[in-house]
Amino acid sequence: MKAIDSGVLQSVWSESQTFLIVMPPQNLKIADDGANVNLTWNEVPINSKGVVYTVYSSTDPDAEFPSGWTVAAPQLTTNSWSEPHSASKKFYRITVGSSK
């Protein structure tokens, strides 16, 4: 397993409709306990309600994003996610957005 920090900026709308530019979640950690793959990351440091994370997965780290990636978990409100261990090698990306 490999975590890649793409450094791509993401955007989020705040409640006051001010456009904010925020960095993608940082410090992605992947742990494989044999049964599950567990991802954790630092929360995005903005003081706004409605922040959600989307986890994408792909067997090809160089696949076109987002069209070549599968949405594994949309609209997460926590900074962690797990899925059952897979026999195929997977790569993950986390994006941040707004539920509003």
C-alpha positions in Angstrom: 0.0 0.0 0.0 1.2 3.5 -0.8 -0.1 6.9 0.3 0.5 9.7 -2.2 0.1 13.4 -1.3 -0.8 15.0 -4.6 -0.8 18.5 -3.1 -3.8 19.5 -5.2 -5.9 22.3 -3.8 -9.6 21.7 -3.2 -12.3 24.2 -2.6 -15.1 24.4 0.0 -18.0 26.9 0.4 -18.5 28.2 3.9 -21.9 29.0 5.4 -21.4 32.7 4.5 -20.8 31.7 0.8 -17.2 32.8 0.9 -15.0 30.8 -1.4 -12.2 29.1 0.5 -9.2 27.3 -0.9 -8.1 24.5 1.4 -5.4 21.9 1.1 -6.4 18.2 0.7 -6.3 16.1 3.9 -2.8 15.6 5.1 -0.9 12.8 6.9 -2.8 10.0 5.2 -2.0 6.7 7.0 -2.9 3.3 5.7 -2.9 0.2 8.0 -3.7 -3.3 6.9 -4.7 -5.5 9.8 -5.2 -8.6 7.5 -8.9 -8.3 7.4 -9.4 -4.6 6.7 -7.6 -1.7 5.1 -7.9 1.3 7.5 -7.3 4.9 6.3 -6.9 7.8 8.7 -5.9 11.4 7.9 -5.8 14.8 9.6 -9.0 16.8 9.6 -9.0 19.8 7.3 -8.3 22.8 9.5 -11.2 25.0 8.6 -13.9 26.1 11.0 -16.9 25.3 8.8 -19.9 23.0 9.2 -20.7 20.7 6.3 -17.1 19.6 5.4 -17.1 16.1 3.9 -14.4 13.8 2.6 -14.6 11.4 -0.4 -12.3 8.4 -0.6 -11.4 7.2 -4.1 -9.5 4.0 -5.0 -7.8 2.7 -8.1 -5.5 -0.1 -9.0 -3.5 2.3 -11.2 -2.0 5.3 -9.3 -1.5 7.1 -12.7 -5.1 6.7 -13.8 -6.8 10.0 -14.9 -8.5 11.6 -11.8 -11.3 11.4 -11.2 -12.6 9.4 -14.2 -10.1 6.5 -13.7 -10.8 6.2 -10.0 -13.8 4.6 -8.1 -15.6 6.5 -5.4 -15.1 4.1 -2.5 -16.8 6.2 0.2 -18.6 9.5 -0.6 -19.6 12.2 1.9 -17.8 11.0 5.0 -18.0 13.3 8.0 -15.1 11.7 9.9 -11.4 11.5 9.1 -11.2 7.7 8.9 -12.5 4.9 6.7 -12.1 1.1 6.4 -12.8 -1.5 3.7 -12.3 -5.3 3.7 -8.8 -6.3 2.6 -8.6 -6.9 -1.2 -6.2 -9.3 -3.0 -5.5 -6.6 -5.6 -3.2 -3.7 -4.9 -5.1 -0.4 -4.4 -4.1 3.3 -4.3 -6.3 5.8 -2.5 -7.0 9.5 -2.8 -9.0 11.7 -0.3 -10.7 14.9 -1.3 -12.5 17.4 0.7 -15.8 19.2 -0.2 -18.9 20.6 1.2 -22.2 18.8 1.9 -24.1 22.1 1.2 
